Amino acid sequence: MSISQILNCLEQSWARDEILLKIKDGLGTDEIVNEFLAKNELQIKELNSLLKREDFDMLNQIEQLSTCESKLINKIKNFNYLENTKNYQKIHKEKISSSNNKVLTTRISSLMINWSNKFVVIALLTISAIALSKQAWA
């Protein structure tokens, strides 16, 4: 059997739709892989005997590609969650700083009103006291 015939046979055994159904049914990935290896053991051994060194290098590159695609899928899956978390944190920080600014502004306004009234009263009393004492000494 040639490499292309073996690969076609293995590809038919590894139908993605069927694998997806097995995953949906609750089978673990290790179980699915082990089942595939058991069913296709002879073809896999024959394929390994026909592969050259360059073919193994290509298999390593394909494995890296699959790992990269898996990571990309994971990032895409978690992207909305991360964005929502970032937006929530940003809104929460804005609310805190906004409420802190309101509290600070309110406190400053209250302080200015109280102290300015007291300052005016104290200034008037001081002026009156000075004026009365000048009259008393005169």
C-alpha positions in Angstrom: 0.0 0.0 0.0 1.3 3.5 -0.8 1.6 6.4 1.6 -1.3 8.3 -0.1 -3.6 5.3 0.1 -2.8 4.8 3.8 -3.3 8.5 4.5 -6.7 8.5 2.7 -7.8 5.4 4.6 -6.8 7.0 8.0 -8.4 10.3 7.0 -11.7 8.4 6.4 -11.4 6.8 9.8 -10.8 10.1 11.4 -14.0 11.9 10.2 -14.2 15.1 12.1 -18.0 15.1 12.3 -17.9 11.6 13.9 -15.2 12.7 16.3 -17.3 15.8 17.3 -20.3 13.6 18.0 -18.2 11.4 20.2 -17.0 14.4 22.1 -20.6 15.6 22.5 -21.5 12.2 23.8 -19.0 12.7 26.5 -16.0 10.6 25.3 -12.7 12.0 26.4 -10.0 12.9 23.9 -7.7 10.2 25.1 -10.3 7.6 24.7 -11.0 8.8 21.1 -7.4 8.7 20.2 -6.7 5.3 21.7 -9.8 3.9 20.0 -8.5 5.3 16.6 -5.0 3.8 17.2 -6.5 0.4 18.1 -8.7 0.3 15.0 -5.9 1.5 12.6 -2.9 -0.1 14.2 -1.7 -2.0 11.1 -2.1 1.0 8.8 -0.2 3.2 11.3 2.6 0.7 11.5 2.8 0.5 7.8 2.8 4.3 7.4 5.6 4.6 9.9 7.7 2.1 8.0 7.2 4.1 4.8 7.9 7.6 6.2 11.3 9.3 5.7 13.2 11.6 8.0 11.8 14.7 6.2 8.3 13.3 6.7 8.8 13.2 10.4 9.9 16.8 10.4 6.7 17.7 8.5 4.7 15.8 11.1 6.3 17.8 13.8 5.5 21.0 12.0 1.9 19.9 11.6 1.7 19.1 15.3 3.0 22.6 16.1 0.4 24.0 13.7 -2.4 22.1 15.5 -1.1 23.3 18.9 -1.1 26.9 17.6 -4.7 26.5 16.3 -5.8 25.1 19.6 -4.3 28.0 21.5 -6.0 30.4 19.0 -9.4 28.7 19.5 -8.9 29.0 23.3 -8.0 32.7 23.1 -11.0 33.4 20.8 -13.3 31.5 23.2 -12.0 33.5 26.2 -11.8 36.9 24.3 -15.3 38.0 25.1 -14.9 37.0 28.8 -11.6 39.0 29.0 -13.1 42.0 27.3 -16.2 42.0 29.5 -13.9 41.7 32.6 -11.8 44.6 31.4 -14.8 46.8 30.7 -16.4 45.9 34.1 -13.1 46.9 35.9 -12.9 50.1 33.9 -16.5 51.1 34.6 -16.0 50.2 38.3 -12.9 52.3 38.5 -14.7 55.2 36.8 -17.6 54.9 39.3 -15.2 54.9 42.3 -13.2 57.9 41.0 -16.5 59.7 40.1 -18.0 59.1 43.5 -14.7 60.1 45.2 -14.7 63.3 43.2 -18.3 64.0 44.2 -17.5 63.3 47.8 -14.4 65.5 47.7 -16.3 68.3 45.9 -19.1 68.1 48.4 -16.7 68.2 51.3 -14.8 71.1 49.9 -18.1 73.0 49.3 -19.3 72.3 52.7 -16.0 73.3 54.3 -15.9 76.5 52.3 -19.4 77.5 53.3 -18.9 76.8 57.0 -15.5 78.3 57.2 -16.3 81.3 55.1 -19.3 82.1 57.2 -17.3 81.7 60.4 -14.4 83.7 58.9 -16.8 86.6 58.1 -18.4 86.5 61.5 -15.0 86.4 63.3 -13.7 89.2 61.0 -16.7 91.4 61.8 -16.4 90.7 65.5 -12.7 91.5 65.5 -13.3 94.8 63.6 -16.1 95.7 66.0 -13.9 94.9 69.0 -11.0 97.0 67.6 -13.4 99.8 66.9 -15.0 99.7 70.4 -11.6 99.5 72.0 -10.4 102.6 70.0 -13.5 104.4 71.2 -12.9 103.4 74.7 -9.3 104.6 74.7 -10.2 107.8 73.0 
